[in-house]
Amino acid sequence: MSVSSYSENGFFERYGGRYVAEVLSRPLEELDLAFREAMSDRAFLDELDVIRRDYIGRETPLYFAPAATKLLGGAQIYIKLEGLANTGAHKINNAMGQCLLARRMGKRRIIAETGAGQHGLATAAACAKLGLECTIYMGEVDVRRQQPNVAAMELYGAKVHPVTSGSRTLKDAVNEAMRDWAANPDTTHYVLGSALGPSPFPDIVREFQSVIGREVKRQAEERGIKIGAMVACVGGGSNSIGFFEPFINSKEPRLIGVEAGGTGPGIGENASRMTGGAGREGILQGYKSRFLLDEDGQALPTRSISAGLDYCGIGPQLAALGESGRVEFTSVLDREALDAVSFFARNEGILFALESAHAGAAAMRVAGEIPGDQAVIINMSGRGDKDVFITSPVFRPSEWTRFLRAEIERLESASDIHEAKSMAGESL
Ligand SMILES: *Cc1c(COP(=O)(O)O)cnc(C)c1O
């Protein structure tokens, strides 16, 4: 059988599995069982549907991009606007699904890892909405450089726990969250943020994200759109696998996954696990997949202008689908992603997140290969508002520097701060 949607005993061909310490076996088995029960419980699915409609804002639009279609030539360009989901990206689909599942299992405490803060933010929002206690593990380095997201998580009432072990970034945050879960499995659920990690997480995350692909399929059928190719960016792989899901078992359309090409092909310059030369099979953080590893099997440093794609591993199902050829992989450089941000902002009035702009850039390349009666659908996994601290220093460096200096001066004039504080105090 070809790679099917669900894993077989936790495996997608030779990738996946559950390589964890003994203490985590029982919580993972319980989670697997609870998940399967929930997915056949009408009341659970109905509640999730209502939350998707009224809180997340689904369905998200499938937007026809007329100017891009004309300028690029070839295929009709469509954009699935996941960035219009509440909290600004697809991550809420998974965070909300897992938090509802945790509540159904009687767990009132949620923990999650986060790198740039997008998954932490979505999880914090879901917990606030459902009245669950929330702790987010985040590397100390990331806490320092991602303050806007830390601030948002705290506004949602989450506790952000800086992780000081190892390189003090994402993979250390994952280890710390695993450790917490192993110590508190009866009260706590660990909301993993992408379609990876030990089984059953890849199945759970794909299932909650597949709402994207199911909507696209219905929207395309209703409007008589013939899909030639679907393009999504691939960090861990959650937006792409959810977007591709209803199409995995058919031969068409082309499914294209886009990795971060960073600044170039050298070691440490990108996060290309499927397309670069450094990706190899390994077992890390509980699952077998393709990783960027050195000779000793240690994770190599990665680099991308988009924090969400800057990770050394890829979900096991996508690794298998890449090897079978069902999903084609390509990579896009930082520079090309920035150009795609400008292109879609200027011509369509749509501001892509830097992650999603990798998919946009790859679609710009393939549009000409596809006949004009067919569509290329880009998954815009998130919107670009969050990237203003990254794009502004590139697009308008001196104005941005002047703005930041002026902000610091303003904040250092104590009267302003006291005024703002007393205003916040009065309204509470
Ligand atoms: C986190 C993130 C990604 C990458 O994660 P996947 O699991 O590969 O989807 C892509 N786009 C946005 C907007 C993100 O926040």
The ligand as a Gaussian input file, in Angstrom:
#p B3LYP/6-31G(d) Opt

LIG

0 1
 C        4.904000      27.741000      12.565000
 C        4.567000      28.250000      11.219000
 C        4.920000      27.536000      10.045000
 C        5.730000      26.277000      10.060000
 O        5.184000      25.199000      10.732000
 P        4.515000      23.951000      10.010000
 O        4.287000      23.010000      11.126000
 O        5.471000      23.445000       8.989000
 O        3.263000      24.419000       9.385000
 C        4.511000      28.038000       8.820000
 N        3.816000      29.192000       8.730000
 C        3.480000      29.903000       9.825000
 C        2.719000      31.179000       9.642000
 C        3.837000      29.465000      11.099000
 O        3.494000      30.183000      12.175000

